[in-house]
Amino acid sequence: MNAPAYCFSKEVIIKNPFGLHARAATKIAMLAKNVKSNVWIIKDDQRADASSIIEILTLACAQGSKVTIAIEDDSDLSILTDLVQLVESGFGE
């Protein structure tokens, strides 16, 4: 896998008791569709396009999983901040 050059990234822990499930992945994907470049969710050595619900779900992130949210373009910093807040809030659940 060719790793892109990430502009900024932030590590977060999945707090939601249900982990990163379909409803939470949908919330992430909806935010990620507003970026100018790419947003990635990274767990261990796996990377998922944050705008793809299916790719996010393949990461199998249970409660307590450490993931990194990374952006490729600094114009997407507000989306990175929104995604971090979403995860840290337990996806509002």
C-alpha positions as CSV (number, residue, x, y, z in Angstrom):
1,M,0.0,0.0,0.0
2,N,1.4,3.4,-1.0
3,A,0.9,5.7,1.9
4,P,-0.1,9.3,1.0
5,A,1.6,12.3,2.5
6,Y,-0.7,13.3,5.3
7,C,-0.9,17.0,6.0
8,F,-2.3,16.6,9.5
9,S,-3.5,13.7,11.7
10,K,-5.0,13.1,15.1
11,E,-5.1,9.9,17.1
12,V,-8.4,9.2,18.9
13,I,-9.9,6.4,20.9
14,I,-13.2,4.9,20.0
15,K,-15.3,5.5,23.1
16,N,-18.7,4.3,21.9
17,P,-19.7,1.0,23.7
18,F,-20.8,-0.3,20.3
19,G,-17.5,0.6,18.6
20,L,-17.4,2.0,15.1
21,H,-20.6,0.5,13.8
22,A,-22.7,1.3,10.7
23,R,-24.5,4.3,12.1
24,A,-21.3,5.9,13.3
25,A,-19.5,5.1,10.1
26,T,-22.3,6.9,8.2
27,K,-21.8,10.0,10.3
28,I,-18.1,9.9,9.5
29,A,-18.7,9.4,5.8
30,M,-21.2,12.3,5.6
31,L,-18.6,14.7,7.1
32,A,-15.8,13.3,5.0
33,K,-17.7,13.9,1.7
34,N,-17.1,17.6,2.3
35,V,-13.3,17.5,1.9
36,K,-11.3,18.9,-0.9
37,S,-8.7,16.1,-0.8
38,N,-8.8,12.7,1.0
39,V,-9.5,11.8,4.6
40,W,-8.3,8.5,6.0
41,I,-9.2,6.5,9.1
42,I,-6.1,4.4,10.0
43,K,-6.0,1.5,12.5
44,D,-2.8,-0.4,12.9
45,D,-1.5,-1.0,9.4
46,Q,-5.0,-0.7,7.7
47,R,-6.3,2.4,6.1
48,A,-9.8,3.2,5.0
49,D,-11.2,6.1,3.0
50,A,-13.3,8.0,5.5
51,S,-16.0,8.8,2.9
52,S,-16.7,5.0,2.4
53,I,-18.9,3.4,5.0
54,I,-17.9,-0.1,3.8
55,E,-14.2,0.7,4.1
56,I,-14.6,2.2,7.6
57,L,-16.4,-0.9,8.7
58,T,-13.6,-3.2,7.5
59,L,-11.4,-1.7,10.2
60,A,-13.5,-3.5,12.8
61,C,-13.0,-0.8,15.5
62,A,-14.3,-2.0,18.9
63,Q,-14.6,0.3,21.9
64,G,-11.1,1.2,23.0
65,S,-9.6,1.0,19.5
66,K,-7.0,3.6,18.7
67,V,-7.4,5.1,15.3
68,T,-5.8,8.0,13.5
69,I,-7.8,10.4,11.4
70,A,-5.6,12.0,8.7
71,I,-6.2,14.6,6.0
72,E,-4.1,15.3,2.9
73,D,-4.9,19.0,2.5
74,D,-4.7,21.7,5.1
75,S,-7.8,23.3,3.7
76,D,-9.7,20.4,5.4
77,L,-8.5,21.2,8.9
78,S,-12.1,22.0,10.0
79,I,-13.3,18.6,8.8
80,L,-10.5,16.9,10.8
81,T,-11.6,18.9,13.9
82,D,-15.2,17.9,13.3
83,L,-14.3,14.2,12.9
84,V,-12.2,14.2,16.0
85,Q,-15.1,15.8,18.0
86,L,-17.5,13.3,16.6
87,V,-15.4,10.3,17.7
88,E,-14.6,11.8,21.1
89,S,-18.3,12.5,21.7
90,G,-19.1,8.8,21.2
91,F,-20.9,9.6,17.9
92,G,-23.6,11.4,19.9
93,E,-24.9,8.1,21.2
